Amino acid sequence: MVRSNAKRHSILAHLRELRPIERFWFVIFFLILLGSLVIGAYYQWQNILHDKKLYIELIGKSKISQIELWYTAHITKAEELPNSLAFLNLVSEAITDPSKENLERLDEYLRPSLSSYNYADTAVLTSNLDVLYTLTGLSTSNNSEVVREISEKRPKTTFFTRMYLTPPYAKVGFHLVIPLIWEGEEEPFSYIVHTFFAEDYFFPLLATWPGTEETGEILLLERNSNMIQVINPLKLVPFTAFSLQISIAAENSVEAQAGLGKTGVIMGKDYRGKRVLAYAEQVPNLNWIILSKLDYGEAFASLIPTIVVFIIFIFVAIIALLAGSYVILSTRALATFQSKFELLKRTERNEALLSAILERLDSPVVVIDENLEIQLANRSFKERLGNSLPKGLRLPQIDSGIVPSEVQTIEIVDPLGKTLRFYATAIQIVLPDQPALFAYVMRDVTELESMLEQVKTLNLELAQKVEEQTKRISDTSEELRTIASAISFNLIAPLRTIESLSKSLETMAQDKLDSETLDYITNIRKATESMARLTNDLSILLSIDTMQLADEEFDFSIASQEITSEIIKRNPQRRYQITIMPGLKVRGDGNLLKIALRNVLENAIQNCPESLTATIEIGKCGESCIFVQDNGIGISPEEIDSLLRPFSNTKNGQSAGQLNVGFAITKKIIERHGGKLEIVSEFDKGTTVRFDFSSVS
């Protein structure tokens, strides 16, 4: 601190020694330099800001232009239908006589436009808004939203409905409603409703950012009362469509400003709370707002190198001004002398420290010169080898400059006649303006090699014992699987015979037996079926570990549809509400994964009370996790642990008291695929089973 203050006082003193005119020009030059840098930085900032505003505006306008072209094309095509007398007669005849022939003619007329314009569905509604005919059935064309908008607008021209979650599959979409009116009439006698799914065109269009910026995002907004609804899925956060609403009271939010009608370039914070540069504009003819935005940090990242250059330039300029003083030269000379003096003292200290370390080092160390004469040897070397180099040590070839790089093994006989083994490593020491030196560091490995030999012997013995024990375990496991397979095979045939005979007896003697006897026969069939299923599960459980897994793409969504359809066919009198998320795909053995999924779904249906609607949801949580959720009676934590063990039984549900291995098989299948099975349940609220494949590379 004292030295720093002295330097500062010295610089100021030398500046005071300058003549007044010199000090004046010194200050003027410094101010001109500083002002030029500030002005340049300001104009650079304005240029970058102007370019970014134009860039963000161009992106927003390009998206709106694409939407306008799409809108114009569909409106133009839609307005052709009411002007076609042949089509009006065809619809009128179908309404009057909805025969198969008339409906087929209507289908032939409408279906080409369905494929050409990528409609999800096309439906014909009567004047009472009843569905006369639908081409695909992917959308409920007379749902409450369509009925409400037609009732409010009483349209006589073609219009688009607002975007919403269209039933019955809750996909984001909207409709193009075309009223059909006879000439001279006031009210439509029918409506053509084309359905669009946003994921087919709009969402991919909005998800595409034309630049390379990672924080660039385009939002489709709609104002609903006091809230701004974000319609499309978000790119920067994992929010799905219609998942985000922003209050118009958030005045600093660019989304709220756009919803309040502000257009053009907007600066503020977005839904994440980060400052952004945005551009908003109303989509013509549609009640939507396009908002394109880019984070401030990324938008103006190009300004950072300019600022750094300016700062460096100022620093260099100041240093250059101060370096003009002759005092710097004298100070530098003094500093050079001091550094050399300090270097000399450190060298002497390091030499003393090195000598002390070498003397206390247990490993022999020797340093030789180019003439192969010993220049330095520590105490350990002198005690074991004397004052000469050991025989067998490969020395450097001075003429060719080759120094042995590998570790050498040498044997010597100490003064007591004992043979010792050493590892010797050669090190070349190169000092400026001095002859080269060569150091040898040796390590006594006599005891170490003896111990290594003993370890090798023990390892061989241990490996032999492990191999013998592994063979015994493998033989035992194979014998157990063979016995279990034989038991399973020999049980299935009698069980099938019992099942067949009891079914025949029930069919032939149904009118001759009383209800109690028929109940006995039914119970025999159920017990036989349960025993056969348990036997089959046992066979699967024992074969999973040795089965070769197939590597194929497995679609959980399609498999869930097949399994639930089979369950519904077996018990059609029950009520079901089943939701399946599409595109749930993993790689693995399709047969085994379907068995695991079937066990979980059948358990979910089985444990839902028959008095309630069986509600099942199959979806995705995270990147690599698939879940099955039900509204059953739930499972206690103790029963969850029991279910994951073979031959477990539960105390609750329709399967109470029955032995089963279903969850044990499911757990084993998922673990064979590198995943993890998780069960989360709450009593009277249902159970969630997760297949977690996040650890699979």
N, C-alpha and C positions, 0 to 999 in steps of 0.2 A: 504493500500500500504506500509506504514511504517512497519507494523507488518510482511508482507510477505518478505520484504527486510531483516528484522532482522533475520527471520528464515533461509533464504538462507545463510547469513553471518555466522550464528551459525553452520550450517551443514558444511560449508567449513572450518570453524575454527577447528571443531572437527576432520575433515579429515586430516588437517595439523598436528594435534597432534599425528597422527599415526606414527610409526617408518617407515623408508624408505623401509625396506623389506616388511612390511605390506601393504604400499601403492602400491608397485610393484606388489604383488600378487593380490591385489584388482583390479588393472587395467588389469592384464593378464586374470584374471577370467572373467571380464566383456567383454573383447574383444573376448575371446574364445566363450562365450555364444552368443554374437551378431553374430559372424561369423558362428557359427553352425546354427543359425536361418535363416540367409540369404541363406546359401547353401541349407538347407532343403527346404526353400520356392522356390528356383530356380528349384530344381529337381522335386518338387511337380508340379510346373507349366509345366515343360517339359512332365511329365507323363500325365497330363490332356490334354495338347495340342495333344500329340500323340494319345491318346484314342479317342478324338473327331475327329481327322482327319480320323482314321480308321472307325469310326462310320459313318461319313458323306459319306465316299467313299463306304462303304458297302451298304448304302441306294441307292446311285446312280447306282452302279453295279447291284443291285437286280432289279431295274426298267428296266435297259437296257436288262438284261437277259430275263425278261418277254416279252419285245417287240421283242427280237430276236426269242423266241419260237413262238410268234404269227406270225411273219413274215415268218418263215420257214414253219409253218403249212399251211399258205395260198398260198405261192409260190409252195409248193409241190402239193397241190390240184389243183392249177391253171395250172401247167405244164402237168396234165393228159389230159386236154381237147384237145390240139393240137395233141396229139398222138392217139386220138380215131378216127379211120377212119369212124366209124358209125356216130359220132357226126359231123365230117366234111361234110359228105354226107347230113346229116339232115339240117345243116345250108345252104349248097349250094342249096338244093332243095327249102328251104324257100325263099332264095334270088331270085331264078329263078321264083318260083311260090308262092308268099306270100298269099296263100289261107288260109282259116280258119283252114282247117285240118292240113296243114303243121305247122302253127303257134301253134296250140294246141299240136302237137307232140313236138315242140321245148319247149313249156312251161312245159310239163311233164318231159322233160329231165333236165331242169335247176332248176325247183322249189325246189326239195329236197335239193340242195346245198344252196339255198337261206335261208332256215330255219336252216340248220345244221351249217353254218358258219356265221350266223347273218349279212348277207348282207342287206343293206337298200333297194337296188334295183339291178337288173341285166338286162342289155340291150345288144342287138345284133346290131352292126353297120355294114353297108356295107363298101366296100372299099372307097366309096365317103364320109364316115362318116355320112351317114344318118341313123336314127334310124329305124331299121327293126321291132324290137319288144322289149317291156319293160315289166317286170313282175309286178312292183308296181307303176311306174310313180312318185315315191317320189323324183326323181332327173332327171335333164336334162342331159342325158349321153353324148350328143354331143355338150355341151356348148363350149364357146370359149376357156376355159382353157384346156379342153381335146383335142380339135382340135389343139391348139397351141403346146401342148407337143408331140402329135403324129406326127405333121408336122415337128417339130424340131428334134425329135429322130429317125423318120422313123424306128420304132422298129421291130425286128424280134424275140425278146424274151419278156417274160412277165416283166412288170415293174409297179411300183407305181407312181402315179402323186403326186405333191406337195399338201399340205393341204390348203384349201381355203373355202370360203363361197359358198357352192354349191347351184345353182339355182334349182327349182324356189322358195324354201322356205328359202334360205339364212342360211341353217344349216352348221355348220363347218364339213367338210368331205373331202374325197379324193377317188381316184379310183384305182382299179387294172385292168390294160389293158392287155388283152391276144390276141396277133395277131394269126390268123388262116391262115396257109400257106400250100398249096398243096406241096407234095414232088416233088422236082425238080423245083419249082417256086421260084422267088426272092421276090415278093411282096405279102403281105397278101391280101386275097380276102374278109376278114371280121375281125371284132374285137369283143371280148366279154369284156364288161365293167362292173365290180362289183363295187358298190358304198358302202363306209363305212361312217357312221356318227360317229364323234369323241366322241360324248356324250354317245355312246353305249359301248365303251371299254376304249379308251385312256384317256378321261378326268376323269372318276372314278378311273382309275389306278393311274394317276398322283396326284389326289386330296387326295389319302390315304397316310398319313405319318405313318410309322410303329412304331414310338416312341410316347412318351407322351408329347413331347415339343410342346408348343403352337405356336412358331414362325417358326417351320419347314415347308418348302415349296419346291415343285418340279416344275420346269419350263421346258417347251418344246420350244426350240428356233430354229429360222431359219434365216439365213443371207440373206437379200435382198439389194444388192448394198451397200450403206453406213449406213444401218440401221439394227438393230437386232430386228426381229419381235418375240414377245411373243405370242405363238399360243394358249395356254390353258387359261381358266379363272383363275384369281388370287385368292388365299385363304386369304391373309392378307389384301387386299384392294378390294373394290367392283368393280373390272374391269372384263368385259366379255372377251370372246375369241377374239383375234385379236384387242384388244383395246389399247395395249401398244407397243410402238416402242422406241428403245433406240439407240442413235447414237453411232457408233463405235469410235467417237472422245472422248467419256467419258471414258478415260483410267482407272480411278479409279473404274469404275463399273465392278462388276464380270460378268454381262451379256455381256458387251462389250468385256471383255477379253476372255470369252468363245466363242463369235462369231468370234473373230480374230484367233481362232484355239488353244488357250491355253487349255490344258487338265490337269486332276489331281486336287489336292487341290489348291484352290484359296482363298486369303484373300483380302477383299476390301469392298466397299459399294454397296448395291443393289439399285434397282429402287426407294426405299423409302428414300435413303440417310443414311441408317443405316449400321453400320459395321457388316459383316457377315462372317461366315466360310462356303465355298462352295466347291463343287466337280463337275467338268464338264467332259463330255466324248461324243464323236461323236457316234450316233446310227449307227451301221453297216448297209450298203446297203441302208440307207435312209439319206436324206439331212437334218437331224435333230440333235439337240444337247440337251442332258439331263443335267440340272443344278439342283443339290440338294443343299439347303442352310439352314443355321440355324443362328439366331442372336447371336452375340458375348455374349451379356448379359446373355442369357439363356444357351449358350453352356458352359460358364465358371462360371456359378453360384455356382457350387460346390467348387470353389476355395475360395469363400468369407469366409465360416466358417474357413478354414485353416488360412487365413490371420488374421481373428479376434483372433483365438487362439494364433497365433504367437505374435500379438501385446499385448494381455493380458499376455502372458508368459513373454515378455520383461518387461512389467510394474511391474508384480509381482516380477520378479527377482531383479529389481532395488529397489523396496520397501524392499525386504528381505535383500539386502545388506546394505541399510541405517538403517534398523531396528536393525542391529547388534551393533549399537553404544549405549552406555549407556545413551547418552544424550536424546534419545527418551523416556526412562523410566522416567527420571526426568521431561521432558516436559509434558508427559502424566499425571503425578501426579499433576503438577501445573494446567494443564487444567481441571482436575477433580475437584479440589478445586474451581476454578473459576466458573465452570458450576453449582456447588451446590450453590455457593453464588448468582449467577444470578437467579437460580431457586427460592431461598428464596425471593429475591426482587420481582420477578414476581408474586409469590404467594400472598405476602402482597398487591401488587397493584391490583391483580385480586379480592381479598376479598373486598377492598375498592370500586372498581368499581361495583361489584355485589351488595353490600349494597346500593349504590347510585341508581342503576337501580331499585332494588326492592322497594325502598322508593317512587320512582316516577311512579311506575307501577300502573295503575288504577285497575287491577285485583287483588283480594285477593290472597296472597301466604302465606302458613304456612309450616314449617318444623318440624317434630316430630322425636323422637328417638324410640328405641325399647321398652321403658317404656311408650310410648304414651304421653310423655310430650313435650310441645311446646319448641323448641330450637330457632326458628326464625319465626317472623311474621312481614309482612310489614305494612305500615301505613294504607293501604286500608282495610286489614283484621281486624286491631284493631278498626277502625272506624265503621265497619259494624257488626262485630261479637264479639268484645270485646277480652277477653283473654282466651276464651274456645273454644273447637272444636264444630261445629254445630251438632245438633241432626240429625240423619238420614244418616250421613256420614259413609260409610262402611270403617272400619279401617283394616289395614293389620293383617294377622294371623302370629304372630311372631314365634310360635312354628313350624308351617308347612312351613313357608317361602313363603306363598301365598300372592301376592299383587294384589289388584283389577286392572285389565288391561283395563276394559271398562270405558267409560265416565259415571259418575254418575250424576243424576239430583236430586237436593235437594231443599227444600223450607224452608225459614226462615222468621221470622218476625223481621223487623228492630226496633230500639228504638221508631220510630214514629208510629208503629203498621201496617206498610205496608208490605204485603206479597211479598217476592222477590224469584225469581227462579235462581238457579245457575247450571252451568255444572262444575263438579269437575273431574280433571284428576290426578291420582296418579303416582308418579315417585319415583323409588327406587334409592338411592344414595349410591354407594359402594365405599369406600375409602380404600386404602391399610392399613392394620394394625389398622383399626378403626371400631367401631360399625357402623352398617348400619343405614342410615337415610332415612326418607320417606317424600317427598314433595307433597303438594296438591296445584295445580294451579286451581283457580276458575274463572269462567266467568259469569257475570251478563247477563242473557238472557231474563229478564222480558219483556223489550220493544221489543226485537227481536221476541219472540214467539207471542206477540200481533200482530206485523206487519205480521208475517207469516200467522196467521189466516185470516187477512184481504186479503192477497194475494191469499190464497186458495179460499176464497169466490169469489173474482174477477175473478180468473181463471175458476171457475165453470160457472159463468155467461158468460164469454167470449166464453168458449167451447160450451155452449148451443147456443149462437148466431151464431158462426161459423158453427155449425152443421145445423142450420136452413137455413143459407145462402147457404151452400154447397148443401143442398137438393133442394133449389129453382133453383140454377144454373144447377144442374144435370137434374132436371125435364125439364127445358127450353131447354137444349142441346138435350135431348132425343126427345122432341117434335119437335125441329128443324130438327133432323135427320129423324124422321118419316114423316114430311111434305115433306122434300126434296126427300126421297125415293119414296113417293107416286107420287110426280110430275115427277120424273125420270121414274117410271114404266108406268105412264099414257101417257107420251110423246113418249116412245119407240115404242109402238104398232102403233099409227098413223103414225109415221115417217117411220116405216117399210112398212106400207100399201102404203104410198106415193111413196117410193122407188120402191116397186114391181110394182105398176101401171104405174109409169113413165117409168120403164124399159120395161114393156110389150108394152106400147104405142110406145116407140122408136123402138122396134123390129117389131111390126105389121105395123106401118104407116111410116116406114123409106123411102119407095119408093114414098109415097104420099105427104110427107111434104117437104117444102123448107128448105134450110140450116139454115135460121134464126130461124124457128120454132124448128128445131132439136137442135140448140144451146140453146134455151130456156129450152127444156126438159133436156139437159145435165146440165145446170146450176141448174135446180130444183133438179136433182139427187145429184149434188155436195153439194148443200146447205143442202139437207136432210141428206146426209152422214155426213157432218160437225156437224149438229145439233145432230144426233144420237151419234156421238163420244163425243161431249161436254156433252150430257146427261149421257153417260156411265162414263166419267171422273168425273162428279159431284158425281155420286153414289159411285165411288171408293174413292174419296176425303173425303166423309162424313163417310165412314165406316172404314178408316184406324185406327183411334184412338181407336176404340173398338174391332178391329179384334185381335184374338189370333194368335200370330206369331208361325209358325212352326220352329223347330230347326233341320235343315238339311244342307247337304253340297251342295252349289250352285256353278256351274262352269260357270263363266262369258265367258270363251272362247267358250264353246259349245253353250251357249245361243246366243252369238254374231253371230256365224255362222248361226244358225237357223233364226235369225231376218233379217240379211243382205240378206240371200237367198230369204226370202219372199219379201223383198223390191225390189230385182233385178227382181223377177218374175213379180211383179206388173208394173215395168217400165223397160223392157229389152232393150229399144233402147238407154238408157243412157250408158255412159262409167264410169266404177268403178275401183278404186284401193284400195282394203281393206286389211289391215294387222292386224292379230289377234295373240297376244302372247299366247302360250298355257299355261295351268296350272293356270289360274287366278281363284282361289277358295277361297270362304269365307263361313261362316256358317250363316244361316238365313232362312227366308221364301222364297223359290224359286219362288213362283208365284208373290209375290210383287216385289222382286228384278228384275225379268224378265220384269215386267211392267215398272219399273224405267229405265232399260237399253233400252227398246223399245222406250220410250219417247225421250231419248237422241239421239239414232241412227236415228230415223225418223226425228227429228228436224235437225240433222246434214246433212242428205241427202237433206232435203227440202230446206235448206238455201245454198246449193251449186249451183251456176249457171249451167243451163243445157248445156251451151256452153263449160264448162270445165269438165275435168275428176273428178268425186267425189272421193276425197282421204280421207279415214277414217283409223285411226290407233287406235287400242284398246290394251293397254299395262299396265305396272305396274311401279309405281314410289315409291321407298321406300319399306318397308316391308309390309304395309297394306293399300296401296293406289292404286286404279285402275283408269285409265284415258281413255277418248274418245276424240280424236283430229281430227278436220276436216279442210278443206281448203275453208270454206264458206266465206260469205261476212263479217262476224264478227258482234259483238253486242256491242253497246255503254255501258258505265258503268251505265247510267240511265236506259237503257232497261234491264240490268241484274237484277237490283233491282225490276223492274216491273215484269219480267218473274217469279220471285220466289213468286209472290202473285197470288192468284186465279183470274181467269177471266181477265188476262193481255192481252195486244196486243202489237205487235211490229210495228215499222215504216218502217222496211226494210225487204227484203226477200220475198219469195213467199207467206208466211203467213201473210203479212203486213195487219194490220187492223182487223185480226181475233181474237176473244176471245179464250183463251185456258187456261187450268189448268194443262197441262202436266208437266211443271217444278215444279209447286207447289206440284203435286202428288209425283214426284220424290224426292223432298226435304223432304217431310213428311215421305216417305218410308225409306230413308237413315237415318233420325233422329230417327225413330222408332227402327232401328237396332243399335243405339248408335253411328252412324257415322256422317259425315259432308259433305255437298255438296258444292263444290267450282267451280266457273265459271271464267275462264280467257280468254279474247277475245281482239283481235286487229282488227280494221277496215280493210277490204280487205285482211287480212292475215289468218283468221280462228279463231276457238274457241276451247278451251280445257276445258272439264268438268271432274272434279275429284270426285271420291267416296272415301273419306278418312275414313278408319275404324281403325286408329291408336289408338283411345281412347277406343276401345272395348277390355276388358280384355280377 
